Amino acid sequence: MTGPVIEVSITSPLWDTIDGEAIVRRAVAAAATPETAERELSVMLTDDAAIRALNAQWRHKDEPTNVLSFPSPGNGMLGDIVIAYETTAREAEAEHKPLAHHLSHLAVHGFLHLLGYDHESDADADVMEQLEREILARLGVPDPYLARE
């Protein structure tokens, strides 16, 4: 199976501490389905200031967040994923996880949002979280929700 076509842009030098592009590509490949083959998506690895501006503009929440997903209505494009370094690093440290594992999780999480998964209800969250666990296990990343339970 050929995976989606991924364009990764790194707009913050903070990401220089890890190979964010490789981690994101690997995570998205693990989450890919036959329906996403040859479809396009972009992933931006940025900082809290940039994601805060996007969060304020598109979600009316004037605060940084870890990941944002913007599904595309066109059938060739899956959409865009944006991940902020500082929030991701803080969460990884607080949850005693390697930054690479947390980035993998956020990339998978964002990708699933592009596919239409959500966590607005408990039932939807259960479905999405179980899928994340299965995908991350294939990458050797431990259950990201274990520390929270």
C-alpha positions as CSV (number, residue, x, y, z in Angstrom):
1,M,0.0,0.0,0.0
2,T,1.3,3.4,-0.9
3,G,0.7,6.0,1.8
4,P,-0.4,9.6,1.6
5,V,1.8,12.2,0.1
6,I,3.0,14.3,3.1
7,E,4.5,17.8,2.9
8,V,6.3,18.6,6.2
9,S,7.3,22.2,7.0
10,I,9.2,23.1,10.1
11,T,8.7,26.8,10.9
12,S,10.3,26.8,14.4
13,P,14.0,26.1,15.2
14,L,12.8,24.6,18.5
15,W,12.1,21.4,16.5
16,D,15.8,21.0,15.8
17,T,16.1,18.9,19.0
18,I,14.6,15.9,17.3
19,D,13.9,14.6,13.7
20,G,10.3,15.8,13.8
21,E,9.9,15.2,10.0
22,A,10.8,11.6,10.2
23,I,8.7,11.0,13.3
24,V,5.7,12.6,11.7
25,R,6.1,10.7,8.4
26,R,6.4,7.3,10.3
27,A,3.4,8.0,12.4
28,V,1.2,9.0,9.5
29,A,2.3,6.0,7.5
30,A,1.3,3.8,10.4
31,A,-2.2,5.4,10.5
32,A,-2.7,5.3,6.7
33,T,-5.5,3.3,5.2
34,P,-6.1,2.2,1.6
35,E,-8.5,5.2,1.3
36,T,-5.7,7.6,2.1
37,A,-3.2,6.3,-0.4
38,E,-1.9,9.0,-2.8
39,R,-4.0,11.7,-1.0
40,E,-2.1,14.7,0.2
41,L,-1.7,16.4,3.5
42,S,0.6,19.0,5.0
43,V,2.1,19.0,8.5
44,M,3.5,22.1,10.0
45,L,5.8,21.8,13.1
46,T,5.7,25.2,14.6
47,D,5.7,27.0,18.0
48,D,3.1,28.1,20.5
49,A,2.8,31.6,19.2
50,A,1.9,30.4,15.7
51,I,-0.6,27.8,16.9
52,R,-2.1,30.2,19.3
53,A,-2.9,32.6,16.4
54,L,-4.4,29.8,14.4
55,N,-6.4,28.6,17.4
56,A,-7.7,32.1,18.0
57,Q,-8.6,32.6,14.3
58,W,-10.3,29.3,13.6
59,R,-11.5,28.1,17.0
60,H,-11.9,31.4,18.8
61,K,-9.7,30.1,21.6
62,D,-6.9,32.6,22.3
63,E,-4.4,30.1,23.7
64,P,-1.8,27.6,22.4
65,T,-2.7,24.0,22.0
66,N,-0.7,20.9,21.1
67,V,-2.3,20.0,17.7
68,L,-4.8,21.4,15.2
69,S,-6.3,19.6,12.3
70,F,-7.9,21.3,9.3
71,P,-9.7,18.7,7.1
72,S,-9.9,19.6,3.4
73,P,-13.2,19.3,1.6
74,G,-11.5,18.2,-1.6
75,N,-11.0,14.5,-2.2
76,G,-7.3,14.9,-3.3
77,M,-6.3,16.7,-0.2
78,L,-6.8,15.3,3.3
79,G,-6.0,18.6,5.0
80,D,-3.5,20.2,7.3
81,I,-2.0,19.3,10.7
82,V,-0.2,21.9,12.9
83,I,1.8,20.8,16.0
84,A,3.3,23.3,18.5
85,Y,6.7,22.5,20.0
86,E,6.4,24.1,23.5
87,T,3.1,22.6,24.4
88,T,4.1,19.2,23.0
89,A,7.3,19.3,25.0
90,R,5.6,20.4,28.2
91,E,3.0,17.7,27.9
92,A,5.7,15.0,27.2
93,E,7.7,16.1,30.2
94,A,4.6,16.3,32.5
95,E,3.6,12.8,31.4
96,H,7.2,11.4,31.6
97,K,7.1,10.4,27.9
98,P,9.8,10.8,25.3
99,L,9.1,13.8,23.1
100,A,9.3,11.5,20.0
101,H,6.5,9.3,21.4
102,H,4.3,12.3,22.2
103,L,4.9,13.8,18.7
104,S,4.0,10.4,17.2
105,H,0.8,10.4,19.2
106,L,-0.2,14.0,18.2
107,A,0.6,13.2,14.5
108,V,-1.7,10.1,14.6
109,H,-4.3,12.1,16.5
110,G,-4.3,14.9,14.0
111,F,-4.4,12.5,11.1
112,L,-7.4,10.7,12.5
113,H,-9.2,14.0,12.8
114,L,-8.5,14.5,9.1
115,L,-10.3,11.2,8.5
116,G,-13.3,12.3,10.4
117,Y,-12.7,10.9,13.8
118,D,-13.5,13.0,16.8
119,H,-13.8,12.9,20.6
120,E,-16.8,15.2,21.2
121,S,-18.7,12.4,23.0
122,D,-17.4,9.7,25.3
123,A,-18.3,7.0,22.8
124,D,-16.5,8.8,20.0
125,A,-13.5,9.4,22.2
126,D,-13.4,5.7,23.1
127,V,-13.3,4.7,19.4
128,M,-10.6,7.3,18.5
129,E,-8.4,6.5,21.5
130,Q,-8.5,2.8,20.8
131,L,-7.5,3.3,17.2
132,E,-4.7,5.6,18.4
133,R,-3.5,2.9,20.8
134,E,-3.5,0.3,18.0
135,I,-1.6,2.5,15.6
136,L,1.0,3.6,18.2
137,A,1.5,0.0,19.3
138,R,2.6,-0.8,15.8
139,L,5.2,2.0,16.2
140,G,6.4,0.7,19.5
141,V,4.9,3.7,21.4
142,P,3.2,2.8,24.7
143,D,-0.4,3.5,25.3
144,P,-0.6,7.3,25.6
145,Y,-3.7,7.2,27.8
146,L,-2.3,4.9,30.4
147,A,-0.7,7.7,32.4
148,R,-4.0,9.6,32.5
149,E,-6.2,6.7,33.8
